[in-house]
């Protein structure tokens, strides 16, 4: 049991090894960094990190992303095994919320991908805001190719700025990507495509791959160009390309409330696989 109040400090570069060791070895850890490794996220200064100390021992940490339209993600949260999780989580989150206000953060969100956090977050007035569902596609059966008035090609580095602009228009917070996230997603994508019409980028998709399994990470169409089968054309080309590379199983995540997105994937043979994830949120400002 911890017999004294914890000391919460800001992360500094000299703490890097201690934090990475704790994140690696602890069983009480949450990590949701999308396309970044923990070390990349720390070194990239993509948010702020606070540390919890008991004496000279590091016993906890929390990493909060920089806000996008007032919304920030809890990207990292972990504690040393067996060390009063409720106390450590509470003090880390209270300190993080105090840091969030001057940055203009109005909502903190977290994907519940660990089973030890819900009880502690409820005590801190976090609530389930939405469900994120996972859909799967297995096999090679595909619908006919749609005819569209746009050209689809591989994305290039100079397209990333335009892709980020489409992303901000296509998604609401907290689902929008930062420019840094977009650049990193493009770097590691196994498939990156854009749709273009009259020299204007109007849609993009990014997908990853591990062996024979692919994952559709992002698919977005400029709102002014929706309902023109652009997303269907990109989906069909992506699946064709992946089949040529012997990728016969794909997954994708979307919000349970996003029925148009679900209908698109269902037309291509995707089905819900039951691996749903809760989005938790706390309004702090």
N, C-alpha and C positions, 0 to 999 in steps of 0.2 A: 504494500500500500504506500502511496505517496503521502508523506507526512507534512509537506509544505506546499505553498502555492507555487505554481510553475512560473518560470521566467520565459516570456515570449520575446524573441528577437527577430530582426530581419535577416534573411539569408544573405550570406556573403560568399564570395568565391572560395575562401578558405574552408568553408563548411561542405564543399562539394563532395569530397570522398565520404565523409560521415553520413551525409544524406543518402547518397547512392547505396552505401552499404546497408543502411536501415531499410531503404525501399526494396532492396534485393532479398534480404533475409527475413523480413517481418511477414507474418501471415495476416497481419491486420493492415492491409494496404489497398488503397483505391488508386487506379491509374486510368485516366481517359485522355490520352494525348493525340488521338487520331493518328496522324502520319509521323509524329515525332517520337524519337526515343527520349527517355527521361533526361539523359545528358544533353541532348540537343535542345530540349525545351528550356532547361536551366541556362544553358550558355546563350540561347537566343534572346533572352530577356523578353519573353512573350507574355509576361505577367509579373506578379510578385509572389514571393515565397516567404512564409513565416515558419520559425522553428520553435519547438517547445523543449525546454531544458529542465532537468531535475538535478540541481547541482551542476556538475560539469558533463553530465550525460545527456546526449540528444535522445529524446523519447518520443518525438512527434514532429510532423511537418504538414504544411498545407500549401498548395499552389493554386492561385487564382488567375485566370486569364484576363488580359486587358479587355475592357468592355467594348461591345459592339452595340450601338444604339441603347446603351444602358444595361445590357445583359452581359454577365460574366459567368464562365464555367468554373466549377471546382475541378481542376485538372488532376491534382495530386492531393492525397490525404492518407496519412499513415501514422501508426504508433508502434512503439516497441512492444513486443509480445507480452501480454499479461500485465500491462501497466495501466490500470484504471482507465479503460477506454472512454467512459463517459466524461470524466474530468478533462482528459487531454483534448478530446474532440470539442467539448464545450469552450474551453479557453482558446483553442486555436481559431474556432469559428467566430467567437466574439471579437477577438483581435482582428481577424480578417474583415469582418463587417465594418469595424471602425476605420480600417484602411480603405474600404470600398467607397464610402460616402464622398470623400474629396475627389475621387476619380469619376464621379457621376454614375456609379453603379446603382441601379434601382432594383435589379433582380439577380439573385444567385441561383444557378441551376446545376443539377448533377444527374447523370445517368446512373441508376442504381444497378451496378454490375457486381456489387459485393453483398453478402448476406448479413454482415455484422453491423451495418450502419443505420438501417431504418429506425430502430428504437431510439437511437441517440438524436437523429435528425428530427423526429417527431417532437421530442422534448424542446428542441430549438425552433419550433414552429415552421419547419419545412412541411410541405404538403405535396401529394402526388398531383402533378399538373397534366400529364398526358402519358399515353402508352406509345412506345415505339415498337412496331412489329417487324419481324424478320420473315422474308419470303425467299423461297428456294425454287430453282429451276434445274431439272435433271433431264438429260436426253438431248435429242437433236430435232424434234418436231417443232416447226416454226410456221407462223402464218405467212401469207404472201407478202412480197415486198411492196410497200406503199409507194405511190408516186408523189413526189413533193417538188415544190418550186424553190429548191435550195440545194446547194452542193455541200456534200459532207466530205471532210478530209481530215488527215491527222493533224492534231494541234502542234503548234510550234511555240518556242519560248516567247516570241513576240506577241502571241495570242493571250498570254496569261492575264495581262491587265484587262483586256476585254472580257475574258471569262469571269474575272472577279466582279466586273460591273454587272454582268448578267446575273451572277449569283446573288448580289445584293437586291436586285429587282425581283428575282424569282422567289426568294425565301424571306420569311419573316423571322425576327429574332425568336429564339436564340440560335437558329439554324444557319445563319449567314456565316460564311468563311471570312476570316481576315485575309489581307493580302499575303501575309506570311504563310498562313495555312494553305492558301491556293498555290503559292510557289512550291511549297514542300509536297503537296499532293501531286502536282504536275511532275516533279522530279522522280517520284517513286512509282508513278502509274505504269501499269503494264499496257494500258490502252488509254489514249487521250485523243478525243475527236472534237471538232467544232463543226457547226453548220453555218453556212455563209450564204447571204443573199444580197446581191448588188454591192459587194465589197463590205457588207456589214455582218459582223458576227451576231447570230441570233440564238444560238444554243451551244451547249457543250456537254460532254460526258467524260468522267474519269473513272477508271476501274483498275483494281489491283488483281494480282494473281499469285497463288501459291501452288506450285505443281499443277494438278489438273482441276483446281478449284479457283473460280474467279469471284470477285465481289464488286458490284456496281456501287462505287463510293458516292458519285454525284451525277445527276442528270438534271439539267435545268434549261428551260426555254424562256427567252425574253417574253414578258407578258403580252407584248403587242403582236407576237407571232404564235400564240397558242391556238389550239384547235385547227392546226393545219397539217397534222400528222408528222411534224418534225421529230417529236420524241419517238414516235413509232419507227421512223426511218433510221434514227440513230440506234435504237434498240436492235433492230434487225441487222444492221451492219456490225454492231458489236458482237452479237451472237454468232454471226457468220464468221467473223474474224477469229473469235475464240474457238469455234469448232475446228477451224483449220489448224489451230495450235493444240488440239486435243483437250481443250477445256470443255468438259461436258456437264459441269455442275457450277451453278452460280448462286449467289445470295445477294439480297438487297434489303436495306432498312428504310422504312417510311413511317410517318405518323399514322396512328390508327384513325385519326380524324381526316386524313388526306385521302378521300375516296377516289378522286380522279387518278391519283398516282397508283393506288391499288388496282384500279380497273385496267390501267395501261399494262401493268405487269401480269395481271391475270390473262389478258389477251395473248400474251407470249408464253403461257403455260406455267407461270409462277404460282406457288401456293404458300399459304401461311404454314410455317413449320413449328409454331408453338413457342419459339424462343423470343418472347416479348420482353421488353425492358421498360421499366418505369422512369419517367422524367420527374424529378423532384425539384420544387421551386420554393424560394422564400423571397417575398418582397421586402426590401430593406430600406426603401427610401420613398 
